[in-house]
Amino acid sequence: MESSSPSVPFPLLQAPVESTYRACTIPYRFPSDNPRKATPVEIQWIDLFLNSVPSFKQRAENDPTVPDAPAKAEKFAQRYTSMLEELKKNPESHGGPPDCILLCRLRELVLRELGFRDIFKKVKDEENAKAMSLFEGVIKRNDEIEDDGKRIENLVRGILAGNIFDLGSAQLAEVFAKDGMSFLASCQNLVSRPWVIDDLDAFKSKWTKKSWEKAVIFVDNSGADIILGILPFARELLRRGTKVHINPFMLL
C-alpha cells in the first residue's frame, strides 16, 4: 500500500529542476525574436495541430458518451481552430508563446469544456486488444536473443516502434484507420542508426555492466507503446533484479 508523503526534489538531480528542466527541447523561439510575432517554428507546429483538427473532430462526432456529439464536435473544431489562428497572429495569446504542450492543453481544454472526456477510448480499446494479441510473440522473440547487448537493443527498438502509434498525428491516425497496426513491421522499418538522438551504445555499455536498484518509468496510459514497448522492457528490468514502478501519465 502506497502512502502519501511530502514532495521533495529528486536527490540524484545535479541542479535544481527549475533551472535545468525544459519540457520542450525544440527551440520554438530565441530571446532576440519579436514576442508579438510567431516564429517559423511556431507556425509549423500550429499548422501541424490545425491539420489534426478534422481527425479529432471525427473522433468526437462518434463519441457515444456525449449527447449531441456531432454538434459539439463542430463547436470544438471551430473554437480550437480559432485559438490556433489567433496564436499565429499573436503568439502571446491563450497563455503563449505556443509550444507542443500548450497546444495539446488548449485542445484538451476545449474538448473537456464541451463534455468530451476521451474521444480516443474506442480506438484505445481496439489498439489494446491488438497489442495484447501480439504481446506473447514479442516477449518470446526477445527471450530468444541470448546476447545482452542485442537483447536490450531489440527492447529499445520496441519502445521506439510503440511510440510510432501516436494517434495525435493526423497522418498516423489516417494510417491506423486504413491499415491497422503492424508492430513487428514498425520495429523492422525504423530508420537506420545513428538516430538523431542516439545514446544507445552508452546505454548498452551500462546495461551490460550493472543492474539498477530501482526504476521509475513514465508511460502513456494505453496502446502499443506501453504493452509492446514498455512492458517488455520493464519485464527485463525485473528479471535483472530492479524494482520497477510504472506510472501512467496523461498530459492535461
C-alpha positions in Angstrom: 0.0 0.0 0.0 1.5 3.3 -1.0 1.3 6.2 1.4 1.4 9.9 0.7 4.4 12.0 1.7 5.7 15.5 1.0 7.1 16.1 -2.4 10.9 16.7 -2.5 13.4 17.2 -5.3 14.8 14.1 -6.8 18.2 13.7 -4.9 20.1 12.5 -8.0 19.5 15.7 -10.0 22.7 17.7 -10.0 20.9 21.0 -10.2 17.5 22.4 -9.2 15.0 21.2 -11.7 13.6 24.7 -12.2 16.9 25.9 -13.7 17.7 22.9 -15.9 14.5 21.2 -16.9 12.8 22.1 -20.2 9.7 20.1 -21.1 10.0 21.1 -24.8 13.5 20.6 -26.2 12.7 22.1 -29.6 13.8 25.8 -29.8 10.5 27.4 -30.8 11.9 30.9 -30.3 15.0 32.8 -29.2 15.3 35.9 -26.9 16.0 38.0 -30.0 12.7 37.1 -31.6 9.8 39.6 -31.6 7.5 38.4 -28.8 4.4 39.6 -30.7 5.3 37.8 -34.0 5.0 34.0 -34.4 8.3 32.4 -35.3 8.6 30.0 -38.3 8.9 27.0 -36.0 5.8 28.1 -34.0 3.8 28.4 -37.2 4.9 25.0 -38.4 3.7 23.4 -35.1 0.5 25.4 -35.2 -0.1 24.2 -38.7 0.5 20.6 -37.6 -2.2 20.9 -35.0 -4.5 22.6 -37.5 -4.1 19.7 -39.8 -5.1 17.3 -37.0 -8.4 19.1 -36.3 -10.5 17.1 -38.8 -9.4 13.7 -37.4 -10.1 14.9 -33.8 -13.5 16.3 -34.9 -14.4 12.9 -36.5 -13.4 11.1 -33.3 -15.5 13.5 -31.2 -18.6 13.1 -33.5 -18.6 9.4 -32.9 -18.3 9.6 -29.1 -21.3 7.7 -27.8 -20.9 9.1 -24.3 -21.7 12.7 -25.2 -25.2 13.9 -26.1 -25.4 15.9 -29.4 -21.8 14.8 -30.1 -21.8 15.9 -33.8 -22.9 19.5 -32.9 -20.4 19.7 -30.1 -17.7 18.3 -32.3 -18.3 21.1 -34.7 -18.0 23.6 -31.9 -14.8 22.0 -30.8 -13.4 22.3 -34.4 -14.4 26.0 -34.6 -13.1 27.0 -31.2 -9.8 25.2 -31.4 -9.2 26.4 -35.0 -9.9 30.0 -33.9 -7.4 29.6 -31.0 -4.7 28.3 -33.3 -5.3 31.1 -35.8 -5.1 33.7 -33.0 -1.8 32.2 -31.8 -0.4 32.7 -35.3 -1.4 36.4 -35.2 -0.5 37.0 -31.6 1.8 34.3 -30.0 1.2 35.8 -26.6 -2.5 35.0 -26.6 -4.0 32.0 -24.8 -1.1 31.6 -22.4 1.5 31.6 -25.2 4.1 31.7 -26.7 3.0 28.4 -28.1 4.8 25.1 -27.8 3.6 21.5 -28.2 2.5 21.2 -24.6 0.4 24.4 -24.7 -1.2 23.4 -28.0 -2.1 20.0 -26.5 -3.5 21.6 -23.3 -5.7 24.0 -25.3 -7.1 21.2 -27.4 -7.9 19.1 -24.3 -9.4 22.1 -22.6 -11.8 22.8 -25.4 -12.8 19.1 -25.6 -13.5 18.9 -21.9 -15.4 22.1 -21.8 -17.8 20.5 -24.4 -18.1 17.3 -22.4 -15.6 15.1 -24.3 -13.6 13.1 -21.7 -11.7 10.7 -24.0 -12.5 10.8 -27.7 -9.9 8.0 -28.3 -11.4 5.5 -25.8 -12.8 3.3 -28.6 -9.6 3.2 -30.6 -7.5 2.7 -27.4 -9.6 -0.3 -26.6 -9.1 -1.7 -30.1 -5.4 -0.9 -30.0 -5.0 -2.6 -26.6 -6.7 -5.7 -27.8 -4.4 -5.9 -30.9 -1.4 -5.2 -28.8 -2.3 -7.9 -26.3 -2.6 -10.4 -29.1 1.0 -9.7 -30.1 2.5 -9.5 -26.6 3.4 -13.1 -26.2 5.2 -13.2 -29.6 7.1 -10.0 -28.7 8.2 -11.5 -25.4 9.2 -14.8 -27.0 11.2 -13.1 -29.7 13.1 -11.1 -27.1 13.8 -14.1 -24.9 15.3 -15.9 -27.8 18.1 -13.3 -28.1 21.0 -14.6 -25.9 23.4 -11.6 -26.2 22.6 -9.0 -23.6 23.5 -6.1 -25.8 21.5 -7.3 -28.7 18.5 -8.0 -26.5 18.5 -4.5 -25.0 18.8 -3.0 -28.4 15.8 -5.1 -29.5 13.9 -3.8 -26.5 14.8 -0.2 -27.2 13.6 -0.6 -30.8 10.3 -1.9 -29.4 9.9 1.2 -27.3 10.5 3.4 -30.3 8.2 1.4 -32.5 5.5 1.6 -29.9 5.8 5.4 -29.9 5.1 5.5 -33.6 1.5 4.8 -32.9 0.7 8.3 -31.7 -2.9 9.0 -32.8 -2.4 12.7 -32.2 -0.7 12.8 -35.5 -3.1 13.3 -38.4 -1.1 11.2 -40.8 -0.6 8.3 -38.4 -4.2 8.4 -37.3 -5.1 8.0 -41.0 -2.7 5.1 -41.5 -4.0 3.4 -38.4 -7.6 3.7 -39.6 -6.7 2.2 -43.0 -4.2 -0.5 -42.2 -4.5 -1.2 -38.5 -1.3 -1.9 -36.5 1.8 -3.9 -37.5 4.2 -3.6 -34.6 6.8 -6.0 -35.9 6.9 -4.2 -39.2 7.4 -0.9 -37.3 10.4 -2.4 -35.5 12.0 -3.6 -38.7 11.3 -0.3 -40.5 12.9 2.1 -38.0 15.4 4.4 -39.6 19.0 3.1 -39.5 21.3 4.2 -36.8 22.7 6.6 -35.8 19.4 8.2 -34.9 19.0 11.9 -34.4 19.5 11.4 -30.7 21.4 8.2 -30.2 22.8 7.2 -26.8 22.1 3.6 -27.3 25.8 2.4 -27.3 26.4 4.2 -24.0 23.2 2.7 -22.5 24.1 -0.8 -23.7 27.5 -0.4 -22.1 26.0 0.5 -18.7 23.3 -2.1 -19.1 25.7 -5.0 -19.5 27.9 -3.9 -16.5 25.3 -3.1 -13.8 21.8 -3.6 -12.6 19.8 -0.7 -11.2 18.2 -1.0 -7.8 15.0 0.9 -8.7 13.5 2.3 -11.9 10.5 4.6 -12.4 9.0 4.6 -15.9 6.6 7.3 -17.0 4.3 6.0 -19.8 1.2 6.7 -21.8 -2.0 5.0 -20.5 -2.7 2.6 -23.3 -1.7 1.0 -26.5 1.3 -0.5 -28.3 3.8 1.9 -26.6 3.1 0.5 -23.1 2.0 -3.0 -23.9 4.6 -3.9 -26.6 7.3 -1.3 -25.8 7.5 -0.5 -22.1 6.2 -3.7 -20.5 8.8 -6.0 -22.2 11.5 -3.5 -21.1 10.1 -3.4 -17.6 10.0 -7.2 -17.5 13.6 -7.3 -18.5 14.5 -4.9 -15.7 12.6 -7.1 -13.2 14.5 -10.2 -14.4 17.7 -8.3 -13.6 16.6 -7.6 -10.0 15.4 -4.0 -10.5 12.3 -2.8 -8.6 10.1 -1.2 -11.2 7.3 1.3 -10.8 5.3 2.2 -13.9 3.3 5.4 -13.6 0.7 6.2 -16.3 1.0 9.8 -17.4 -1.5 12.0 -19.2 -0.8 15.5 -20.4 -3.6 17.7 -19.2 
